[in-house]
Structures are given as C-alpha cells and as structure tokens.
Amino acid sequence: MKIGIMLRAIGDQSGVGLYNRYVTEELITIGSQHQFVLFYQHRQHMGRFARHPNVIERLVRAPNKALWDQIAIPYACWREQVDLVFHPKFTVPLLAPCKAVMVLHGAGWLMPEASKFWSSLDLRYVRTVMPIYCHRASAVLAVSQITSDIFNQAFQLPPGKIKTVYLGPPKHFRRVLDQTTLERVRAKYKLPDHFILTLSGPGRGQRKNIQGVFKAFQLHHSKTAHKLVVGGKGCEQFKAEYAIPDEGYGADILFPGWIDQQDLPAVYSLADLYLYPSFAEAFPVPITEALACGTPIVTSDLNGLREIAGDAALFVDANDPEDIAAAIDRVLSDSELRADLIARGLARSEMFSWKRCGRETLTIFEQLSGGD
C-alpha cells in the first residue's frame, strides 16, 4: 500500500506536534512492507525520515493551511498515486482522490465544561466543519474513548467510523534511579529536596487550573516541607498573573522554566507528587509520563483524566481547592498509599506506548485497503 502522511504540524511544540513525530516514526518502522510518502509544508523538515528505504519525502507549497490541506494535498495525492492519506491532525483533504484518515485530539469544543476555554469563532468553525470532515473521512481516530463518545453523540456517525487509539509518552520516559543523573538534573533546575510537580504554560493556566493548584498549595503549605515546582516555558508569568506573594507560601513556589524533554523523566522521578487538576483533557500526555516514571498522581475526576489515569491516581474535584489540598496531604503523609499509587501507575503505564499506537493505526489503514 502507498500511504501519504500530511506533516504540516510536525514541527509544532505541542502534543499534536509530538503525535506527528512519534506516530510517523512507528508507522514507517512497523509498516516496512508499505511505502510512505511524507508531505511537508516547510523545507527544514525534509530529510527527517530519509534513512528509511520505504519513505519518499515531498515538499508541498501553499500560502496557508487551508489551501495546503484542500488544494495542494489533493493534487499531491493524485500525482503520487497514494492509496490512502493520513492527517495526524483534525482535518482531511475533502477532494483527495483516495481514502482519508484524520485524528481527533480532543472534544473540548463540544463539552460544556471545556468549551469556555475556546473563542466563539473557534467553536463556530469547529462545529460547522468537523461534521463535514468526519463524514468525508474513511476512518477517524480518536485519542481517547471520551473523545470518540462525544463525537459519535454530537454528529451521529456510522458505527465504527471513529476508533479509539491511545498514544503514549516519549519512549525515554521511565523511572530514573541513577543517583548521578538525578543529582545532575536537580542541580540544573535548582530543584529542592522535596517537591510537588505541575506543568503548564502561559495561555493554558486557566484550563490547567493553575489558580486551583496555587490555592491548594497555600492550604497545604504549613503541613509539610514540600515546595511547589511549576515547570514550563514562561510559567514565571503566573507569579504576577495570580498575585503570588514573595513571602509565605509564595516563597516556596519555584519556576524553573522550560524543562528539556531528556531531563523530564528525572524531574518526575525526583518529585514526590505530580499535581494535575486540569479542567479539560482528552488525552493528558503528562499523566502517562508520570505513570511511566512511577510518580504518584493527584488529578481531576473529569473527562480524559479519569480515563487515562484509571485506578492509578487520587481523584479530586477540580473546582474545590480544599479537596485538592486534602488529596495532597493524603499522598504525602501516607507511605502505603504512595507505594500503592506508584505500583499501580507503573502497571497502568504498560497500556500506553507509541509502538502500540503505531501498530493499531497501521491495522486500521490495512483494513481500509482490504488487507493489501
């Protein structure tokens, strides 16, 4: 089979960009019997997969995303005579002369508790065009079951049209036990001996419930010596945005900035707790990272957070800082609970891997082609 992959988002520094990079690598490796034509929008990405003998790379020009998706890509599919085109994002080329598959990375636009985090223009756009894309696609992949269920309910799609395929954390995420590595990373980011970890970024604080994190830490602050580490590029802006004082609990909130991907497993392993009481997540990649690193998790009893964490986390009401603080207290004061969460987390992490994602995705492609 000749499979085209639309990679205009491969350079994005986001979960979608990560998905583009990892699923493409797995598909090419697992599907060695197939030929892959990789369509790039930007020249700097050319050559990324050139080492694979079953890969052809093509630069496809267009002045904007819409024209790239809907004009340039259909023509490129026709020119390359691909049997199926895959977009690891949430659009399909409507005029493509072949079968098309896209990915739903969330359903927040259709969820009352989450839709407030998007502009009215975004909501109108998605609710108008998404049914068209879903009906045109030969198959639609969703990163979580809750995403599949919401889209099926909203658009009354044919049974089996949407298929849930979990992704996973990057392959290097595992519990770090080497003391030299741990101390190097601790020194690099000036991490304290005991800390609670959360990750976010500017523009995402409201959805990630950073205010709830700060309020819960304030309530918990006098009960242990743990500090709060808020990782992410530009997160120091939260100090002014949420009026964090310089003294008291505010003095024990640290902002190390961007944490390199290669260092994150050690940071998770050093943390005594991963705190993630977000309001809306379809597939929360940080939860899978914490699971793989054996970090106890406190997270929201909501949407994809409950689905992905399963029985390996302590769940809280995201709207109740006192409930969040009480869960922090329980995890940090109860060694048996901590040990149980660590064991459950490591066991559950086996569900989420890029190899499994690639294999299940390729199986869907092969089924669409009649097993060719």
C-alpha positions in Angstrom: 0.0 0.0 0.0 1.2 3.5 -0.7 0.3 5.8 2.3 0.6 9.6 2.3 1.1 11.4 5.6 0.4 15.1 5.9 3.1 16.6 8.2 2.4 20.3 8.3 2.3 20.2 12.1 5.4 18.0 12.6 7.4 20.9 14.0 4.8 22.1 16.5 6.0 22.3 20.1 2.7 20.8 21.3 1.1 17.5 21.9 -0.1 17.4 18.3 3.5 18.0 17.1 4.7 15.2 19.3 2.0 12.9 17.9 3.0 13.8 14.3 6.7 12.9 15.0 6.2 9.7 17.0 3.3 8.1 15.1 5.1 8.7 11.8 8.3 7.0 13.0 6.3 4.0 14.3 4.2 3.6 11.1 7.3 3.7 8.9 9.1 1.2 11.1 6.3 -1.2 11.7 4.9 -0.9 8.1 8.2 -1.8 6.4 6.2 -3.6 3.7 4.4 -0.4 2.7 5.6 2.7 1.0 5.1 6.1 2.7 5.0 9.5 1.0 5.6 12.2 3.6 4.2 15.6 2.6 5.9 18.6 4.3 4.8 22.2 4.3 8.3 23.6 5.3 11.6 22.7 3.8 13.5 22.5 7.2 11.8 19.2 7.9 12.9 17.5 4.7 15.2 14.6 5.4 13.9 13.8 8.9 12.9 10.2 7.8 15.2 9.9 4.7 17.1 7.0 6.3 14.1 4.7 5.8 14.1 2.8 2.5 10.3 2.8 2.3 10.0 6.6 2.5 9.6 9.3 -0.1 9.6 12.9 1.1 7.9 15.7 -0.8 7.8 19.4 -0.2 4.3 20.7 -0.9 3.9 24.5 -1.2 0.8 26.6 -0.4 0.3 30.1 1.0 -1.8 29.0 4.0 -3.0 25.9 5.9 -6.5 25.8 4.2 -5.1 25.8 0.7 -2.4 23.3 1.7 -5.0 20.9 3.1 -7.7 21.3 0.5 -5.9 22.1 -2.8 -2.2 21.3 -2.7 -2.5 18.0 -0.8 -5.3 16.5 -3.1 -3.1 17.3 -6.1 0.0 15.8 -4.4 -2.0 12.7 -3.6 -3.1 12.4 -7.2 0.4 13.0 -8.5 2.0 10.4 -6.1 -0.9 8.0 -6.6 -1.3 7.2 -2.9 -3.9 4.7 -1.8 -4.6 6.4 1.5 -3.8 9.8 3.0 -3.4 10.2 6.8 -3.5 13.6 8.6 -2.3 13.3 12.2 -4.5 16.3 12.9 -8.2 17.1 12.7 -8.8 17.9 9.0 -9.0 15.8 5.9 -8.4 16.9 2.3 -12.0 16.8 1.0 -11.0 16.4 -2.7 -8.3 13.8 -2.2 -8.6 11.0 -4.8 -8.1 8.3 -2.2 -9.2 7.2 1.2 -8.5 9.7 4.0 -8.0 9.3 7.8 -7.7 12.0 10.4 -7.2 12.2 14.2 -9.3 13.9 16.8 -7.0 15.1 19.6 -9.9 16.2 21.8 -13.6 17.1 22.1 -13.4 20.2 24.2 -15.3 22.3 21.7 -18.3 20.1 22.3 -18.1 19.8 26.1 -19.9 22.3 28.2 -17.3 22.3 30.9 -14.5 22.8 28.4 -15.9 24.9 25.6 -15.4 28.1 27.6 -11.7 27.9 27.0 -12.1 28.4 23.3 -13.2 31.6 21.4 -16.7 31.8 19.9 -15.1 31.9 16.5 -13.2 28.7 17.1 -16.4 27.0 18.4 -18.4 28.0 15.4 -15.7 26.9 13.0 -15.3 23.5 14.6 -19.0 22.8 14.9 -19.5 23.8 11.3 -16.7 21.9 9.5 -16.0 19.0 11.8 -19.1 17.0 10.7 -18.0 17.5 7.1 -14.5 16.2 7.8 -15.9 13.3 9.9 -18.3 12.2 7.2 -15.7 12.5 4.4 -13.1 10.5 6.2 -12.9 6.8 5.6 -12.0 6.4 9.3 -11.5 8.8 12.2 -9.0 8.1 15.0 -9.6 9.5 18.5 -7.0 9.7 21.2 -9.5 8.7 24.0 -12.8 6.9 24.4 -14.4 10.0 25.8 -13.5 11.8 22.5 -15.0 9.0 20.5 -18.2 9.0 22.5 -18.7 12.8 22.4 -18.2 13.0 18.6 -20.4 10.0 18.0 -23.2 11.6 20.1 -22.8 15.0 18.5 -22.7 14.0 14.9 -24.5 10.6 14.8 -21.7 9.0 12.8 -21.9 5.4 11.4 -21.0 2.7 14.0 -17.3 2.0 13.9 -16.4 5.2 12.0 -14.4 6.6 15.0 -11.8 4.3 16.5 -10.1 5.0 19.8 -6.3 4.6 19.6 -4.3 5.6 22.6 -0.9 7.2 22.2 1.8 7.3 24.9 4.7 9.2 26.4 8.0 9.5 24.6 10.0 6.3 24.7 12.6 7.5 27.1 10.1 8.1 29.9 10.8 5.6 32.7 11.6 5.8 36.4 15.2 7.1 36.8 17.1 5.5 39.7 20.7 6.6 38.8 21.7 9.0 41.5 24.3 10.8 39.4 21.6 11.6 36.8 19.1 12.6 39.4 21.6 15.0 41.2 22.7 16.5 37.8 19.1 17.3 36.9 18.3 18.6 40.4 21.3 21.0 40.2 20.5 22.0 36.6 17.0 23.2 37.6 17.7 24.1 41.2 15.1 21.7 42.4 14.5 21.3 46.2 14.9 18.0 48.2 11.1 17.5 48.4 8.6 19.0 45.9 5.2 18.7 44.2 5.4 19.0 40.4 3.0 20.5 38.0 3.5 21.5 34.3 1.8 24.3 32.3 2.5 27.3 30.2 1.2 30.9 29.5 -2.2 30.9 27.9 -3.0 27.5 29.4 -3.2 28.4 33.0 -6.9 28.7 33.2 -7.6 25.4 31.5 -4.9 23.7 33.5 -6.4 25.1 36.7 -3.2 26.8 37.9 -5.3 29.0 40.3 -6.6 25.8 41.9 -3.1 24.5 42.2 -1.9 27.7 43.9 -4.8 27.8 46.3 -4.5 24.2 47.2 -0.7 24.6 47.8 -1.5 27.6 50.0 -3.9 25.5 52.1 -1.4 22.6 52.3 1.8 24.7 52.8 2.1 24.5 56.6 1.8 20.7 56.8 5.0 19.6 55.1 8.3 21.0 53.9 7.4 20.3 50.3 7.8 23.1 47.7 5.8 23.5 44.5 7.6 23.4 41.2 5.8 24.8 38.2 7.6 23.8 35.1 7.1 25.2 31.6 8.4 28.0 29.4 7.2 31.4 30.6 5.4 30.0 33.7 7.1 32.6 35.9 4.4 34.9 34.5 1.9 33.2 36.7 3.5 34.8 39.8 2.2 38.3 38.7 -0.9 37.0 37.0 -2.1 35.2 40.1 -0.7 37.7 42.6 1.6 35.1 44.3 3.3 36.8 47.3 7.1 36.9 47.8 6.8 35.6 51.3 4.9 32.7 53.0 3.7 30.0 50.7 4.7 32.1 47.7 8.3 31.9 48.6 8.1 28.1 48.2 6.7 28.2 44.6 9.5 27.7 42.2 9.5 28.4 38.4 12.5 26.6 36.8 11.3 27.5 33.3 11.4 25.1 30.3 12.5 21.6 31.2 14.2 19.7 28.5 12.4 16.5 27.3 15.5 14.5 28.1 15.5 15.7 31.7 11.8 15.4 32.4 11.9 11.7 33.4 14.4 12.5 36.1 12.3 15.5 37.3 9.2 13.3 37.5 11.3 10.7 39.4 12.5 13.3 41.9 9.0 14.7 42.5 7.0 13.2 45.4 3.8 14.0 43.7 2.5 15.1 40.2 -0.4 17.5 40.6 -2.6 18.0 37.6 -6.2 19.1 38.5 -6.9 20.3 34.9 -10.4 21.1 33.8 -10.3 19.6 30.3 -8.1 17.0 28.8 -8.8 14.4 26.1 -5.5 12.5 26.3 -3.3 14.0 29.0 0.2 13.1 28.0 1.7 14.3 31.3 -0.4 11.7 33.1 1.2 8.9 31.0 4.6 10.4 31.6 4.1 10.4 35.4 2.7 6.9 35.3 5.8 5.6 33.4 8.1 7.3 35.9 6.3 6.0 39.0 5.3 9.4 40.3 2.1 9.4 42.5 -0.6 11.4 40.8 -3.4 13.7 42.0 -5.7 14.7 39.2 -9.3 15.8 38.3 -12.1 13.4 38.3 -13.0 14.6 34.8 -13.1 13.6 31.1 -9.8 12.1 29.8 -8.0 12.5 33.1 -10.2 9.8 34.7 -10.0 7.6 31.7 -6.2 7.6 31.3 -5.2 7.6 35.0 -7.7 4.8 35.7 -7.0 3.2 39.1 -3.5 4.7 39.4 -4.3 8.2 40.8 -6.1 10.0 43.5 -9.0 12.0 42.0 -10.3 15.4 43.1 -12.9 18.0 42.4 -11.1 20.5 40.2 -13.3 23.3 41.5 -12.5 22.7 45.1 -9.0 23.7 46.3 -9.8 22.2 49.7 -10.4 18.8 48.1 -7.1 19.2 46.1 -5.2 20.1 49.3 -6.7 17.2 51.2 -5.5 14.8 48.4 -2.0 16.3 48.5 -1.9 15.8 52.3 -3.0 12.1 51.9 -0.4 11.2 49.3 2.5 13.0 51.1 1.7 11.7 54.6 0.7 8.1 53.8 3.6 5.9 52.7 1.4 2.9 51.9 -0.8 5.0 49.7 2.2 6.4 47.9 3.7 2.9 47.3 0.3 1.6 46.0 -0.1 4.5 43.6 3.5 4.0 42.3 2.9 0.3 41.7 -0.5 0.9 40.1 1.0 3.7 37.9 3.9 1.6 36.6 1.5 -1.3 35.8 -1.0 1.0 34.0 1.7 2.7 32.0 2.0 -0.5 30.0 -1.2 0.4 28.3 0.3 3.5 26.6 3.1 3.2 24.1 3.9 4.6 20.6 4.6 1.1 19.3 1.1 0.0 20.2 -0.3 3.2 18.8 1.5 2.7 15.5 0.5 -0.9 15.2 -3.2 -0.2 15.8 -3.1 2.7 13.4 -1.5 0.7 10.7 -4.0 -2.1 11.2 -6.8 0.4 10.5 -5.1 1.5 7.3 -4.7 -2.1 6.2 -8.3 -2.9 6.9 -9.4 0.1 4.8 -7.3 -1.1 1.9 -8.8 -4.6 2.1 -5.6 -6.0 3.7 -3.3 -5.2 0.8 
